[in-house]
């Protein structure tokens, strides 16, 4: 696995990095465990100070971090800056709330003689974080912030096209005051995943990535009896009911499908539109996509970024070709994109009802479009998916929106807005979108030992 910075806007290789050796991995495990043994005894105030300082550094050096994300994966500079701020907000959230989230919980015992029971939350060791390229900092922080706040250590295996973003995250935590070894970046080779997860000093793995990667890593974790959380693919439904504000729905649809060049697990990938609004929605949606401008992601005028790599663009083109073979109708939409760099021309897919392609995730500016006869039909189409990450429903009637949202089988549903991650809301899915939750109280408890301590009076006889 080659670690290299390749600018997606030019396809130029900027810098390469050697993979870690077996000795590097063992050294990292030793350093991580040593740091954990000390860190687990620190106060929440000390952990909070680390989170606060890291958040402040991100805010102070926002342009430096954002430029690196734009360089390595082609993200629009404005979107990269927004990601840096979101990362800072997550760090600040745990700085403020970690102690309360992990406070001891008294448990009600039916009989007084059975004792005074308390649930406590104890850190367990090193967490391996395997993270993807589409959000170079946010994906890392949403594991690092809760796990360090809980008293664990973290080893990061980041995507191979983000070596500098990965390195700067370790530098960030060291600058903020993290003890050496508490958070480490490693350019691991494939065999190192099993080496790390089989080590007794490692308590689990958090992965964000593809179904294939998730299945492999979850299998390795299971073999080693290690806890795993999996945030995998998604094909979010974007439901537009017949009473929706059409113009606003279209604006959100264009944004929801094309932010981060459509490379978001919670992108609005499947547009499901009520029959009464369908034709006008399609007309306005095409106009909205046509207004997007592809170009230099550092240029403020650019609104459609290149994909993360030429390989990603080539793979997506092949997937669209296969969808067409499966019976999907393929329509090119939007203004022409540059021929140089990893750009992808936006595409609209229809005639998917009997095509296996309706069950695929398209990671880029490819829109699936469905006409729904009524509300029940929209719900049926939304649930006709192997994924269950996020989704949204648009309606002027909020109660109706909640009713529809409750019937769509996903981990997250929004009414009148597509899913947009937030520091103070949980994140995660069901079915082939994975298992476990990240962020808020759910995320911080994924890798702690929720231990019962029960104090029984010495007067109680057997």
RAJORA-V319700 format. One record per helix or strand. SS is the DSSP state (~ for helix, > for strand). FROM is the first residue (numbers start at 1). TO is the last residue. If there is no record, write none. Layout:
ss: (SS,SS)
from: (FROM,FROM)
to: (TO,TO)
//
This chain:
ss: (>,>,~,~,~,~,>,~,>,>,~,>,~,>,~,>,~,>,>,~,>,~,>,>,~,>,>,~,>,~,>,>,~,>,>,>,>,>,~,>)
from: (3,12,22,44,62,77,105,112,116,126,138,153,163,183,191,202,211,227,236,246,268,275,294,304,310,329,347,356,366,375,387,391,398,414,427,430,434,438,440,448)
to: (7,17,39,60,73,101,107,114,123,130,150,157,176,185,197,208,223,231,240,262,274,290,294,304,325,332,350,359,372,383,388,394,407,415,427,431,435,438,444,455)
//
